[in-house]
Structure formats: C-alpha cells, structure tokens
C-alpha cells in the first residue's frame, strides 16, 4: 500500500490505516518504536515494548510519578527550558 509523506507542524509523517492499527491493538496515543533498518533501507514502526521495572522498584511509586509528570507537564517543560 502506498502512502504519501505529509507535513505535520515542523515534521513530516505518514498516516497509518485504521485496520492496521486495530490489528496491532494501537490507537491515538499509543507508543511505538521507530527505527531505520539500513540493510533493507526501511523505516520500521512497531508497538513499543512495555517497560519492565526491577522488583526493587515500587509500581505504586512509578504510577504516582507518572501521574505527577502528566499533571504538571507544561510547567515541567517550561522549567526545562531555563
């Protein structure tokens, strides 16, 4: 299937057909890994692998940190610029 590269802000992108996303259980907001396979001259997009934390890391704490980051993301981005 051929697709055209389009402008998305200052970047470029390619739309992915909904049926392909559904087959991979992906939707808007899903994380994917993108890499270049130089040997085949291909761009590869695949579902991101779920992060696994060492047993010593408390999942509840990770969840709280992620919620904090999501809630205060705009402020954190502004602070990072300084």
Secondary structure as the mmCIF struct_conf table of DSSP 4:
data_model
#
loop_
_struct_conf.conf_type_id
_struct_conf.id
_struct_conf.beg_label_comp_id
_struct_conf.beg_label_asym_id
_struct_conf.beg_label_seq_id
_struct_conf.end_label_comp_id
_struct_conf.end_label_asym_id
_struct_conf.end_label_seq_id
STRN STRN1 UNK A 6 UNK A 8
TURN_TY1_P TURN_TY1_P1 UNK A 9 UNK A 10
STRN STRN2 UNK A 11 UNK A 13
HELX_RH_AL_P HELX_RH_AL_P1 UNK A 18 UNK A 23
TURN_TY1_P TURN_TY1_P2 UNK A 24 UNK A 25
TURN_TY1_P TURN_TY1_P3 UNK A 28 UNK A 29
STRN STRN3 UNK A 32 UNK A 37
TURN_TY1_P TURN_TY1_P4 UNK A 38 UNK A 41
STRN STRN4 UNK A 42 UNK A 47
HELX_LH_PP_P HELX_LH_PP_P1 UNK A 48 UNK A 51
TURN_TY1_P TURN_TY1_P5 UNK A 55 UNK A 56
BEND BEND1 UNK A 57 UNK A 57
HELX_RH_AL_P HELX_RH_AL_P2 UNK A 59 UNK A 71
TURN_TY1_P TURN_TY1_P6 UNK A 72 UNK A 72
HELX_RH_AL_P HELX_RH_AL_P3 UNK A 73 UNK A 81
#
